[in-house]
Amino acid sequence: MKDIKNAWKMNESLLQSYRSTFMISQSIFLVVGVLLLPPYVPLWLMIGVAVINLVIIWYIWFRTVRSRALVVDYYKIQLMYDFSNHHDFCETVSIYELNIKKRKLMNKAAGLTRNWRKTRLKLDLGLPIIYSLLWIAFVFVKL
């Protein structure tokens, strides 16, 4: 049980760290985006930077944070409930993370309806959408 609690704490800390890192980095990139808005800066440069940032947001940020949040849930559920003899238990964190059907069964047994809670919707989905919309707006303003 102590190992599970340590794993949960470590992964929760990593999740918060990833969120902070991505928010700070995107804030810095947005400053770069504003600096690319003047008419003497080529349009292709703004489009290139915007595309790179959209890839960072959706391929790196969103996937990394979503994955870590599921790992946190896996250990949190284990701390809250004894699944050792339960048939819906995901034996490993990777099964919980990758097998949606098994994850839903384990969540249901633990009384969770979904992994997207209010904070996660705002930080892990809402912020990437807002940053993406800002990059799209930068490109349109530049046009």
C-alpha positions as YAML, in Angstrom:
chain: A
units: angstrom
residues:
- id: 1
  name: MET
  ca: [0.00, 0.00, 0.00]
- id: 2
  name: LYS
  ca: [2.90, 2.35, 0.77]
- id: 3
  name: ASP
  ca: [4.34, 1.77, -2.72]
- id: 4
  name: ILE
  ca: [0.99, 2.64, -4.28]
- id: 5
  name: LYS
  ca: [0.76, 5.82, -2.22]
- id: 6
  name: ASN
  ca: [4.29, 6.82, -3.22]
- id: 7
  name: ALA
  ca: [3.53, 6.08, -6.87]
- id: 8
  name: TRP
  ca: [0.36, 8.18, -6.67]
- id: 9
  name: LYS
  ca: [2.20, 11.12, -5.03]
- id: 10
  name: MET
  ca: [5.07, 10.97, -7.52]
- id: 11
  name: ASN
  ca: [2.76, 10.83, -10.54]
- id: 12
  name: GLU
  ca: [0.52, 13.59, -9.17]
- id: 13
  name: SER
  ca: [3.61, 15.76, -8.72]
- id: 14
  name: LEU
  ca: [4.76, 14.98, -12.28]
- id: 15
  name: LEU
  ca: [1.31, 15.86, -13.62]
- id: 16
  name: GLN
  ca: [1.39, 19.26, -11.91]
- id: 17
  name: SER
  ca: [4.93, 19.82, -13.14]
- id: 18
  name: TYR
  ca: [3.99, 18.96, -16.74]
- id: 19
  name: ARG
  ca: [1.02, 21.33, -16.63]
- id: 20
  name: SER
  ca: [3.16, 24.17, -15.29]
- id: 21
  name: THR
  ca: [5.93, 23.56, -17.80]
- id: 22
  name: PHE
  ca: [3.57, 23.55, -20.76]
- id: 23
  name: MET
  ca: [1.68, 26.64, -19.59]
- id: 24
  name: ILE
  ca: [4.91, 28.58, -19.08]
- id: 25
  name: SER
  ca: [6.36, 27.47, -22.41]
- id: 26
  name: GLN
  ca: [3.19, 28.38, -24.31]
- id: 27
  name: SER
  ca: [3.11, 31.78, -22.61]
- id: 28
  name: ILE
  ca: [6.64, 32.40, -23.86]
- id: 29
  name: PHE
  ca: [5.73, 31.17, -27.35]
- id: 30
  name: LEU
  ca: [2.73, 33.52, -27.39]
- id: 31
  name: VAL
  ca: [5.09, 36.44, -26.79]
- id: 32
  name: VAL
  ca: [7.07, 35.23, -29.80]
- id: 33
  name: GLY
  ca: [3.81, 35.11, -31.76]
- id: 34
  name: VAL
  ca: [3.04, 38.72, -30.90]
- id: 35
  name: LEU
  ca: [6.54, 39.72, -32.00]
- id: 36
  name: LEU
  ca: [5.84, 38.07, -35.38]
- id: 37
  name: LEU
  ca: [2.71, 40.17, -36.02]
- id: 38
  name: PRO
  ca: [4.29, 43.34, -37.54]
- id: 39
  name: PRO
  ca: [3.89, 43.58, -41.33]
- id: 40
  name: TYR
  ca: [7.63, 43.44, -42.05]
- id: 41
  name: VAL
  ca: [7.86, 39.90, -40.60]
- id: 42
  name: PRO
  ca: [7.14, 37.29, -43.33]
- id: 43
  name: LEU
  ca: [3.83, 35.41, -43.18]
- id: 44
  name: TRP
  ca: [5.56, 32.05, -43.68]
- id: 45
  name: LEU
  ca: [7.44, 32.57, -40.42]
- id: 46
  name: MET
  ca: [4.22, 33.12, -38.46]
- id: 47
  name: ILE
  ca: [2.59, 30.09, -40.09]
- id: 48
  name: GLY
  ca: [5.65, 27.94, -39.37]
- id: 49
  name: VAL
  ca: [5.79, 28.96, -35.72]
- id: 50
  name: ALA
  ca: [2.02, 28.48, -35.36]
- id: 51
  name: VAL
  ca: [2.17, 24.97, -36.87]
- id: 52
  name: ILE
  ca: [5.07, 24.03, -34.61]
- id: 53
  name: ASN
  ca: [3.14, 25.25, -31.57]
- id: 54
  name: LEU
  ca: [-0.03, 23.43, -32.57]
- id: 55
  name: VAL
  ca: [2.02, 20.24, -32.83]
- id: 56
  name: ILE
  ca: [3.56, 20.93, -29.42]
- id: 57
  name: ILE
  ca: [0.11, 21.57, -27.91]
- id: 58
  name: TRP
  ca: [-1.71, 18.54, -29.32]
- id: 59
  name: TYR
  ca: [0.98, 15.97, -29.96]
- id: 60
  name: ILE
  ca: [3.17, 16.62, -26.93]
- id: 61
  name: TRP
  ca: [1.28, 18.63, -24.27]
- id: 62
  name: PHE
  ca: [-2.18, 17.14, -24.54]
- id: 63
  name: ARG
  ca: [-1.01, 13.53, -24.94]
- id: 64
  name: THR
  ca: [1.58, 13.77, -22.15]
- id: 65
  name: VAL
  ca: [-0.73, 15.41, -19.63]
- id: 66
  name: ARG
  ca: [-3.67, 13.14, -20.50]
- id: 67
  name: SER
  ca: [-1.52, 10.06, -20.12]
- id: 68
  name: ARG
  ca: [-0.10, 11.21, -16.77]
- id: 69
  name: ALA
  ca: [-3.60, 12.06, -15.51]
- id: 70
  name: LEU
  ca: [-4.71, 8.49, -16.25]
- id: 71
  name: VAL
  ca: [-1.69, 7.13, -14.39]
- id: 72
  name: VAL
  ca: [-2.62, 9.33, -11.41]
- id: 73
  name: ASP
  ca: [-6.19, 7.97, -11.54]
- id: 74
  name: TYR
  ca: [-4.96, 4.39, -11.65]
- id: 75
  name: TYR
  ca: [-2.98, 4.77, -8.43]
- id: 76
  name: LYS
  ca: [-5.62, 6.92, -6.75]
- id: 77
  name: ILE
  ca: [-8.28, 4.30, -7.42]
- id: 78
  name: GLN
  ca: [-6.03, 1.62, -5.98]
- id: 79
  name: LEU
  ca: [-5.58, 3.69, -2.82]
- id: 80
  name: MET
  ca: [-9.31, 4.19, -2.45]
- id: 81
  name: TYR
  ca: [-10.49, 0.65, -3.23]
- id: 82
  name: ASP
  ca: [-9.18, -2.86, -2.82]
- id: 83
  name: PHE
  ca: [-9.19, -4.32, -6.31]
- id: 84
  name: SER
  ca: [-6.88, -7.23, -5.57]
- id: 85
  name: ASN
  ca: [-9.66, -9.82, -6.03]
- id: 86
  name: HIS
  ca: [-11.89, -7.82, -8.34]
- id: 87
  name: HIS
  ca: [-12.37, -9.11, -11.90]
- id: 88
  name: ASP
  ca: [-12.38, -5.57, -13.37]
- id: 89
  name: PHE
  ca: [-8.94, -4.71, -11.99]
- id: 90
  name: CYS
  ca: [-6.40, -3.53, -14.56]
- id: 91
  name: GLU
  ca: [-3.25, -5.41, -13.64]
- id: 92
  name: THR
  ca: [-0.90, -2.69, -14.88]
- id: 93
  name: VAL
  ca: [-1.06, 1.05, -15.36]
- id: 94
  name: SER
  ca: [-0.49, 0.62, -19.10]
- id: 95
  name: ILE
  ca: [-3.59, -1.57, -19.39]
- id: 96
  name: TYR
  ca: [-5.59, 1.09, -17.54]
- id: 97
  name: GLU
  ca: [-4.17, 3.79, -19.75]
- id: 98
  name: LEU
  ca: [-4.52, 2.07, -23.13]
- id: 99
  name: ASN
  ca: [-7.52, -0.26, -22.77]
- id: 100
  name: ILE
  ca: [-10.58, 2.00, -22.66]
- id: 101
  name: LYS
  ca: [-13.00, -0.87, -22.02]
- id: 102
  name: LYS
  ca: [-11.05, -2.17, -19.01]
- id: 103
  name: ARG
  ca: [-10.52, 1.38, -17.72]
- id: 104
  name: LYS
  ca: [-14.26, 2.07, -17.85]
- id: 105
  name: LEU
  ca: [-14.98, -1.18, -15.99]
- id: 106
  name: MET
  ca: [-12.45, -0.34, -13.27]
- id: 107
  name: ASN
  ca: [-13.78, 3.22, -13.02]
- id: 108
  name: LYS
  ca: [-17.33, 1.94, -12.75]
- id: 109
  name: ALA
  ca: [-16.36, -0.49, -9.99]
- id: 110
  name: ALA
  ca: [-14.68, 2.43, -8.19]
- id: 111
  name: GLY
  ca: [-17.73, 4.65, -8.60]
- id: 112
  name: LEU
  ca: [-16.18, 7.00, -11.17]
- id: 113
  name: THR
  ca: [-18.25, 7.97, -14.16]
- id: 114
  name: ARG
  ca: [-15.31, 9.40, -16.13]
- id: 115
  name: ASN
  ca: [-11.71, 10.54, -15.86]
- id: 116
  name: TRP
  ca: [-12.43, 14.08, -17.09]
- id: 117
  name: ARG
  ca: [-13.26, 16.07, -13.98]
- id: 118
  name: LYS
  ca: [-13.80, 19.86, -13.85]
- id: 119
  name: THR
  ca: [-10.16, 20.79, -13.19]
- id: 120
  name: ARG
  ca: [-8.92, 18.46, -15.91]
- id: 121
  name: LEU
  ca: [-11.45, 19.79, -18.38]
- id: 122
  name: LYS
  ca: [-10.24, 23.32, -17.71]
- id: 123
  name: LEU
  ca: [-6.48, 22.72, -17.48]
- id: 124
  name: ASP
  ca: [-5.93, 19.68, -19.67]
- id: 125
  name: LEU
  ca: [-8.43, 20.39, -22.43]
- id: 126
  name: GLY
  ca: [-9.58, 24.01, -22.13]
- id: 127
  name: LEU
  ca: [-6.11, 25.56, -22.05]
- id: 128
  name: PRO
  ca: [-4.80, 23.68, -25.10]
- id: 129
  name: ILE
  ca: [-7.94, 24.76, -26.99]
- id: 130
  name: ILE
  ca: [-7.45, 28.40, -25.94]
- id: 131
  name: TYR
  ca: [-3.77, 28.38, -26.90]
- id: 132
  name: SER
  ca: [-4.65, 26.77, -30.24]
- id: 133
  name: LEU
  ca: [-7.29, 29.40, -30.94]
- id: 134
  name: LEU
  ca: [-4.78, 32.14, -30.13]
- id: 135
  name: TRP
  ca: [-2.28, 30.69, -32.63]
- id: 136
  name: ILE
  ca: [-4.99, 30.44, -35.28]
- id: 137
  name: ALA
  ca: [-6.00, 34.04, -34.53]
- id: 138
  name: PHE
  ca: [-2.36, 35.17, -34.89]
- id: 139
  name: VAL
  ca: [-2.22, 33.62, -38.35]
- id: 140
  name: PHE
  ca: [-5.50, 35.25, -39.40]
- id: 141
  name: VAL
  ca: [-4.40, 38.65, -38.09]
- id: 142
  name: LYS
  ca: [-1.14, 38.26, -39.98]
- id: 143
  name: LEU
  ca: [-3.01, 37.49, -43.23]
...
